[in-house]
Amino acid sequence: MLRRHFTTAIFLLLAVAAIAQNGNWSDAQYRDRYWAKDYANSSSFIVNNETDFAQFAYMVNEEHKTFEGKTVRLGNELSMARNKWTPIGSKEHHYYCGRWLDNGEY
């Protein structure tokens, strides 16, 4: 009986540790804060990896950038499963108003 409780406690500890390692993509350590650093003077941006995409979402959600009149193109396939994802924009708050191209397709 004691061994089962010990095994359960170890399992729960490992599960909590695994969850703690994976934060939100919008957290600073998961974003490339230099992506789109010249936002005001650029009209085209390429999302090449998950950290670029996380910065893109952060810019829309937290910095209130709409990307209106700008094009964002997906350069590679992304896997966003590693961390929790927050949608880009919302009906009540911020909007993405730019043009999105998926590997050159509309």
Protein Blocks (a to p, Z undefined) as FASTA:
>chain_A
ZZmmmmmmmmmmmmmmmmmmmccfklmklpcfkgoklmmlpcbdcdfbfklmmmmmmmmm
mnopgkgoiacddfbdcdfklpccddehjfklcccfbdcdeehiZZ
